[in-house]
C-alpha cells in the first residue's frame, strides 16, 4: 500500500476552505495540503443553495478575501454575484487542480 503524507487537510471547498488554502500556500509554501469536499461541486453553501433571492447576511467588504477584495458596489452579495467571483479565485491561485 502506498501511503501519502499530507501536512494539512482542509475539510470543505466552500469560501472558508478556499480562503484557508490560499493563506496556507502563501505562508507555508513547503507544506502540502489537500481540500476534501464531499460534493461534486465546489462553493459550499453558495453552490448548494441556489434559491432566488439568496444573499450574504454579512458585508462582503469584511467577509470577503483580502487577497481578492470585493469590488461590487453592493456590500451584501447575492448568490449569483458571489459564487462566480469567489470560485474564480480557486483557479487563479491554483487552489483546486481537479
Buried (B, 14 or more C-beta within 10 A) or exposed (E): EEEEEEEEEBEBBBBEBBBBBBEBBEEEEEEEBEBEBEEEEBBBBBBEEEEEEBEBEEEBEEBBBEEBEBEBEEBBBBBEBBBEBBBEBBEEBEBBEE
